[in-house]
Amino acid sequence: MSKSKFNGVDPMEMFSEIGPDTTRLIILADVAPISSRNWSTQTFPGIFKWQQRLWLTIRYFLDRRKENNNMEELNDTFNDKLREDDAYLYDSRNYYIKGVTFNIIGSQQLSVAISKMQGLTNSLRKVSVKCLTHSREYERALATQITMLAPFAPRFASELWAGFCSAPYHLVDDDECIQRDKDVLEQIWPTVDMDYKLELDIFVNKNEIVSIKIPRRILDNLAADVAAQMSMENDEFKKFVGDRQIIDYKFFKAPDCDAKIYFQVMSQASNLKIENTA
């Protein structure tokens, strides 16, 4: 958009046509904040379709909860499928919480955060229909989806939350991150489950060598020296570093995000120089 070229967009026209929430999502989802942008209506359909999928997801959830009479036979085949869907949603929910949280707080790449949320929507729509009726993990993932959307599209998220809360029965009343007696804007930001395995990414001289999966309950309390020791005991780390001397390391971690540890080691040439001098 340029004033001199007279191709600016009047925000009020956009608000009147598609509403403030959709306008905000279109602006934030299209490009990174520091990138140049060419305003084009060709980028709109992606956000429109995502919003439609969210509406349909809530509708299907309510339909299943209203139609279910709790008399459905839970046979072995069904239970196996339910466990499979639960495991998939558990992993998806935690994976996308990690990604959205990092891209909002850490990298501040809001367009990537929105892309991650769209990924969670796809996960919700991949599971079996019966999962909507009987899965606690489905409910957790759906509530997480709406809560993470709220800062970007508060009015739209509030409508989705009202629909979610209107279901005749719920399976997550013991989850402190889901408080149905409060508005979506009052919800606690979703957090990664304590047993979910986050990653400790190991770098040597700016090269990423390997990632170690560690449960969040351990990673949250991991000290820098312990993280360094775990890294140095890793086979891939040993293979890459060899007998080179470790000069220094720096350890970084943030809540609900993967941790990173950066090692600085001497080059092979420096090692040889030291040996020749000795």
C-alpha positions, 0 to 999 in steps of 0.5 A: 500500500502506498499513499503516493500511488493512491492504492491504500485500503480504507480499514472501515471498508474492510470492517464493513465488508468482512468484520474486524476479526476477519480483517485482523486475521487476514492482515496477520496471517498473510505475511510476517510483521517485518515483511513487505505486503501487497494487499490482494483479495486473492489471499482472503479465501484461505482465512474464510475457509478456515473460519468455515471449518471452525464453524463446522467443527463446532456444529459437528461437535454439538450434533454428536453430543445432542444425538448421543444417548449414551447407549452406544455399544463400546466394543473392542474395535471401537475402543481401539480406534478411540485410543488411537484417536486420543493419542493422535489428539494428545500429540497434536494438541501439545505440538500446536500449543508448543508451536503457537506459544513459541511463535507468539512469545519467542519468534513473534512470527504471528503469521506462523502462529496462525498457520499452526492453529490451522494445523490444529483445526486439520487434526480435529477434523481428521479423527472419527466421528465417534471420537467427538462423542466419547473423547476427552482429548477431543474436547481438550483440543477443541477448547485449546483451539478456541482459546488460542484463537481468542487474542487474534479474533475475540468476537469470533472466538467468543461465538465458538466458545459459546457453542462449545459450552452449550453442549449437553455434557462435557468430559473435561470438567477437571481441566483447570485450563477449561473454565466453562463458567467464564468467557473465552477471554478469561481462560488460562492460556493452554499449557503443554502436558507434563508428560509430553516430550519436548525437545532439547536441541543441541548445536555445536558451532551453530550447527544443529547436531541432534534433538533429545526428547525429554518430558516437560516435567523434567525439562522445566527443572533442567539445570544448564550443567545437567543439560550440558552433561546429557548432551555430551553423553549423546552418541551423535554429539560425541561423533560430531565433536570427537576429541575437540575441546569444548570451550563454552556452552549456553543453555536457553529454555522457555515455558512450553517450548523446546530448549536449546543448548549451544556449544562452542568447540575448538576447530580441528586445526586449533587442536593440532596447533595446541598439540604441536606447541606442546 
